[in-house]
Each structure stands twice: as structure tokens, then as C-alpha cells.
Amino acid sequence: MLKKTKLRHSEYYDMQRKYDELYSNSLNGNNFYKLIDIIGSEENIRLAYRNIKTNKGSNTAGVDNLTIKDIWHLNDTKIIHEVRKRLNNYQPQAVKRVLIPKEGSDKKRPLGIPTIWDRLVQQSILQVLEPICEAKFHNHSYGFRPNRSTHHALSRVVSLINIGHQHYCVDIDIKGFFDNVCHKKLLRQMWTLGIRDKSLLCVISKILKSEIEGEGIPNKGTPQGGIISPLLSNIVLNELDWWISSQWETYKPHRISTRHLGFRQYARKYTNLKCGYVVRYADDFKIMCRTYDEAQRFYKVYAQIGMTERGKLSTLRACFR
């Protein structure tokens, strides 16, 4: 689902039906081969321009010192032509590096600010990729997704504690996640999600390898600050969401009993499954468990692969500090 304003805009530009179709086809497991044609359509680019204009970040200049105000004088035809020209032979401009304070810390977080034209290209791509990916994302991933927020994530955690009696929390913090994403793996994950348009994957690859002003061309990581970056980070972590979930929440036993309604719970109980429920916001994972031993089993798995350097086990009291 989309926010009401964005939904109105997509309906106005006659794109909502196409996005709904992409979502439905993705839900049914279809593959997509000609997405670049939809991305470059007049209606999609017009909608991208509308969304960029209403974004406060469009008043921040990139390396070319242009903001949305510098292209306001162009009519729709010229904007559509320029975006299409860039899509046909995409060569992104350098990304402007800006350091902003980290909330609750003395450290600073690096942001990469693309040029206004690159933002238009990325917004056009995002609008088409988002419904495809939304159909495949885990239901309890809440960061950077339409109509989801920290409030929804907190509500899920509270529900698991109060109703599910999951009083132990494995807090997983992936160290330097955004700076260490493997580009090849990300592209393979997009392919697995059904995004099989090689022209589009080539454009995504170029976005990932956009030169960072003063630092050069990155060989890993997703540039924080790009319009499409949050979606790409969710694609990377979606695989992990489903793996954690498959250990218990979405586990399907080989034999389904219709006579005994409690068979699934019985099958879970007498296997080596790790009992836990995942709640994720961006790169911050919470795995809620009923007992300390169950939480400890999850924690050990992630400690072995180096994902819990800043992770911890929490009791109910610690969850609400």
C-alpha cells in the first residue's frame, strides 16, 4: 500500500494499475524481462518528477550544484527526453559526500548525494521495482517500506511479548552493513526475485559503482542517501529475514496432518529448530524468543558468522530501557 498522496499521484498519472499488476505477477512468481520500457514510459517519468518535486531533499545540490529549482523551467517533454537519454546509456555523475551527525552519538554518518538528474532516474526505477520487491519481502520487515514505520515494528514486538510471551530478545546489529554490501550478490538476489531485465541490472550496477567525490569508485556497499539505496538494502537482507523465519515462524513440516490441528506445533517441538520471531527495521534485527536457551541458540549462530559484534541477549526488562 502507498501513502494517500502518493497513491493519488500514481492514479492521476495512470500508473497505479501497472504497479498493481507488477505486484500481483511478482506474488505469483513471474519473472520480469522488459522493465526498462515501463521505467522509461512517459507516465512513470512524470510521476517520478512529481515525487521528486515534493521531496525536501530535492533542494540539496549534488556535485553539479543543481537542485530541482534549476530544472523547473523545463517542460515535461524535455524532462522525459533527458531521463530516457540517460537510461539508454546510463553514466551516473559522481556522488557528493556529506557527513551528518549520528543521532545519540558523537560519530558522523556519511551520505552520498546524487545529482538531481540521477535522482530522477533512480526515482523512476524505484517506482517500478518497489511493487515487485514488496510482494517478496517478509511481512515483519518494517524499515524503508511503504506505510510502515518504527511504530509498526514496536507494535509487533509488544504483541510478541504480551501475547506470545516471547520475553527474551536477541539484538543483532550488523557492523557497517551499508558499507559492505557485495554488489555481485545483490544483483544475484535481484535476479532471484524475478528481476531478469539485463539492461536494468546494468543500470543498477552502475548506480552502485557511482564515483564518490574525493574517494573514487566503490567496489562494495550501497550509497546511503541515494533514492534507491533503501530498497536495495532491503533486497540484501530479505534473504536473512526469510531464513530466520523459516527456523520457526514459517516452518512447514514435510507431513501436514488435517486430523490433528496441533501437528505443526508438535513438529516444531520435536525438531532442532530455533524458536524465534524476527522483527527487522533497516539493519537492526530483533529476534524474540520464549526462553533464554532458545535465544542463546540463535545468538550463537550469529556469533559464529560475525554478525553480533555489537549484538546482545536481552531480557524483558532490558527490552524497555
C-alpha positions in Angstrom: 0.0 0.0 0.0 1.1 3.6 -0.6 0.6 6.8 1.3 -2.6 8.6 0.2 -0.8 11.4 -1.5 1.5 9.1 -3.5 -1.5 6.9 -4.3 -3.4 9.9 -5.7 -0.4 10.9 -7.8 0.1 7.4 -9.2 -3.6 7.2 -10.0 -3.5 10.7 -11.6 -0.7 9.6 -13.9 -2.5 6.3 -14.7 0.3 4.2 -13.2 -1.3 2.5 -10.2 -2.9 -0.2 -12.3 0.5 -1.1 -13.8 2.1 -1.2 -10.3 -0.7 -3.4 -9.0 -0.1 -5.7 -12.0 3.6 -5.9 -11.2 2.9 -6.7 -7.6 0.4 -9.4 -8.5 2.7 -11.0 -11.1 5.6 -11.0 -8.6 3.3 -12.6 -5.9 2.6 -15.3 -8.4 6.3 -16.0 -9.0 6.5 -14.5 -12.5 9.8 -13.1 -13.9 10.2 -9.7 -15.5 12.3 -9.1 -18.6 11.3 -5.6 -20.1 11.1 -3.4 -17.0 13.2 -0.7 -18.6 10.3 0.0 -21.0 8.0 0.7 -18.1 10.6 2.7 -16.3 11.1 4.9 -19.4 7.4 5.4 -20.0 6.0 9.0 -20.1 3.6 8.4 -17.2 6.3 6.8 -15.0 8.8 9.6 -15.6 6.1 12.3 -15.0 5.2 10.6 -11.7 8.9 10.4 -10.7 9.3 14.1 -11.4 6.2 14.9 -9.3 7.5 12.8 -6.4 11.0 14.4 -6.6 9.5 17.9 -6.6 7.6 17.2 -3.3 10.7 15.7 -1.7 12.6 18.1 0.6 15.9 16.5 -0.4 15.5 17.8 -4.0 16.6 21.2 -2.7 20.0 19.8 -1.9 22.5 20.1 -4.7 24.8 17.4 -5.9 28.3 17.8 -7.5 26.8 19.7 -10.4 25.3 22.3 -7.9 21.8 21.9 -9.4 18.6 21.5 -7.4 15.0 20.9 -8.5 14.6 24.7 -8.9 17.1 24.7 -11.7 15.0 22.4 -13.9 11.6 23.8 -13.0 11.6 25.8 -16.2 11.8 22.7 -18.4 8.6 21.3 -19.7 7.5 17.6 -19.3 8.7 16.7 -22.8 12.3 17.9 -22.2 12.4 16.1 -18.8 11.1 12.9 -20.3 13.6 13.1 -23.1 16.5 13.7 -20.8 15.7 10.8 -18.4 15.2 8.4 -21.4 18.5 9.5 -22.9 20.3 8.8 -19.6 18.6 5.4 -19.2 19.6 4.4 -22.7 23.3 4.8 -21.9 23.5 5.4 -18.2 26.6 7.1 -16.9 25.9 8.4 -13.4 27.7 11.6 -12.3 29.8 11.5 -9.1 28.1 11.4 -5.7 28.6 14.3 -3.3 29.9 13.1 0.1 28.3 14.8 3.1 28.8 13.8 6.7 25.8 14.3 9.1 25.7 13.7 12.9 24.6 10.3 14.1 21.7 10.5 16.5 22.7 9.7 20.0 26.4 9.5 19.1 29.5 11.8 18.5 30.2 9.9 15.3 29.1 11.1 11.8 27.2 9.2 9.2 28.3 9.5 5.5 25.7 10.3 3.0 26.1 10.2 -0.8 24.0 12.9 -2.6 23.4 12.1 -6.3 22.8 14.9 -8.8 19.2 15.9 -9.5 19.1 14.1 -12.8 20.4 10.9 -11.3 17.8 11.2 -8.6 15.1 11.4 -11.3 16.5 8.2 -12.9 16.6 6.5 -9.5 13.0 7.5 -8.6 11.8 6.2 -12.0 13.4 2.9 -11.3 12.2 2.8 -7.6 8.6 3.2 -8.6 8.7 0.1 -10.8 11.0 -2.1 -8.7 9.2 -1.4 -5.4 5.9 -3.3 -6.1 7.9 -6.3 -7.4 10.0 -6.5 -4.3 7.2 -5.7 -1.9 5.5 -8.9 -3.0 8.5 -10.9 -2.0 9.6 -9.1 1.2 9.0 -10.6 4.7 5.9 -9.3 6.5 7.8 -8.3 9.6 10.4 -6.1 7.9 9.5 -2.5 8.6 12.3 -0.2 7.5 12.1 1.9 4.4 8.8 0.4 3.2 5.5 2.0 2.1 3.1 2.6 5.0 5.4 1.0 7.6 7.3 2.7 10.4 9.1 2.3 13.7 5.6 2.3 15.4 4.6 -0.8 13.5 7.8 -2.6 14.4 7.4 -1.6 18.1 3.8 -2.8 18.0 4.9 -6.2 16.7 7.5 -6.5 19.4 5.0 -5.6 22.1 2.5 -8.1 20.7 5.1 -10.9 20.8 5.9 -10.0 24.4 2.4 -9.6 25.7 0.5 -12.2 23.7 3.2 -14.6 22.6 5.2 -14.5 25.9 8.5 -14.0 24.0 10.4 -12.5 26.8 14.0 -12.8 25.5 15.4 -10.7 22.7 18.4 -11.4 20.5 19.5 -8.0 19.4 21.5 -8.2 16.1 23.5 -5.3 14.8 25.3 -5.9 11.5 28.5 -3.9 11.7 29.0 -1.5 8.8 26.2 -3.1 6.8 25.6 -0.4 4.2 29.3 -0.1 3.5 29.9 -3.8 3.0 27.2 -5.0 0.6 28.6 -7.2 -2.1 27.5 -5.8 -5.5 27.5 -9.2 -7.3 25.5 -10.9 -4.6 22.9 -8.0 -4.6 22.5 -8.4 -8.4 22.1 -12.1 -8.0 19.4 -11.6 -5.3 17.6 -9.2 -7.7 17.7 -11.9 -10.3 16.3 -14.5 -7.8 13.4 -12.1 -7.0 12.5 -12.3 -10.7 14.1 -9.1 -12.0 15.6 -10.5 -15.2 15.9 -7.4 -17.3 19.7 -7.3 -18.0 19.5 -3.6 -19.2 18.1 -2.6 -15.9 20.5 -4.7 -13.9 23.3 -3.0 -15.8 21.9 0.4 -14.7 21.7 -0.7 -11.1 25.3 -1.9 -11.3 26.4 1.5 -12.5 24.5 3.2 -9.7 26.3 1.0 -7.1 29.6 1.9 -8.7 28.9 5.7 -8.9 32.1 7.6 -8.1 32.2 9.2 -4.7 33.6 12.7 -4.7 37.1 12.6 -3.2 37.1 8.9 -2.6 36.9 7.2 -6.0 34.8 4.3 -7.3 33.5 1.9 -4.6 33.7 -1.9 -5.1 31.2 -2.7 -2.3 28.4 -1.1 -0.3 25.3 0.8 -1.2 25.5 4.6 -1.1 23.4 6.0 1.8 21.5 9.0 0.5 20.5 7.6 -2.9 16.8 7.3 -3.5 17.0 3.6 -4.5 19.5 2.6 -1.7 16.9 1.7 1.0 15.2 -0.7 -1.4 18.5 -2.3 -2.4 19.4 -2.8 1.3 16.1 -4.5 1.9 16.7 -6.8 -1.0 20.0 -7.8 0.5 18.5 -8.5 4.0 15.3 -10.2 2.7 17.1 -13.5 2.3 18.1 -13.4 6.0 14.6 -12.4 7.1 13.2 -15.5 5.5 15.9 -17.8 6.8 15.3 -16.7 10.4 11.5 -17.0 9.8 11.9 -20.5 8.3 13.6 -21.7 11.6 10.2 -21.5 13.3 7.6 -18.9 12.3 7.1 -20.1 8.7 8.4 -23.6 9.2 6.4 -26.1 7.1 6.7 -29.8 8.2 7.0 -32.4 5.4 3.8 -34.0 6.5 0.7 -31.9 7.1 -2.0 -33.5 9.3 -5.6 -32.4 8.8 -6.8 -34.6 11.6 -4.6 -33.1 14.3 -4.6 -29.3 14.3 -1.7 -29.2 16.7 0.6 -31.2 14.4 2.7 -28.2 13.3 3.4 -27.1 16.8 4.2 -30.8 17.7 6.6 -31.0 14.7 8.3 -27.8 15.8 8.7 -29.0 19.3 10.4 -32.2 18.5 12.9 -30.9 15.9 16.2 -29.0 16.3 14.5 -25.7 15.1 15.5 -22.5 16.7 12.3 -21.0 18.2 12.2 -17.2 17.4 10.3 -14.5 15.7 12.1 -11.9 13.6 11.3 -8.2 13.6 13.6 -6.0 11.5 13.9 -2.3 10.9 16.7 -1.5 8.3 19.8 -3.3 9.5 18.6 -3.7 13.1 17.3 -7.2 13.8 15.3 -8.3 16.9 14.7 -12.0 17.4 12.1 -12.6 20.1 12.3 -15.9 21.9 10.3 -17.5 24.7 13.2 -18.9 26.8 16.9 -17.9 27.4 18.1 -21.2 25.9 16.3 -20.6 22.6 17.7 -17.1 22.5 21.1 -18.4 23.2 20.9 -20.8 20.3 20.1 -18.0 17.9 22.8 -15.8 19.4 25.5 -18.5 18.9 24.6 -19.0 15.3 25.1 -15.3 14.5 28.2 -15.0 16.7 29.8 -17.8 14.6 29.4 -15.7 11.4 30.5 -12.5 13.0 27.1 -10.7 12.9 26.8 -10.0 16.6 29.9 -7.8 17.4 27.5 -5.2 18.8 24.7 -7.7 19.5 23.4 -8.8 22.8 20.8 -11.0 24.6 18.2 -9.1 26.4 15.6 -10.0 29.0 12.1 -8.4 29.0 13.4 -5.6 31.3 16.3 -4.8 29.1 14.0 -4.5 26.1 12.3 -1.5 27.5 15.3 0.5 28.9 
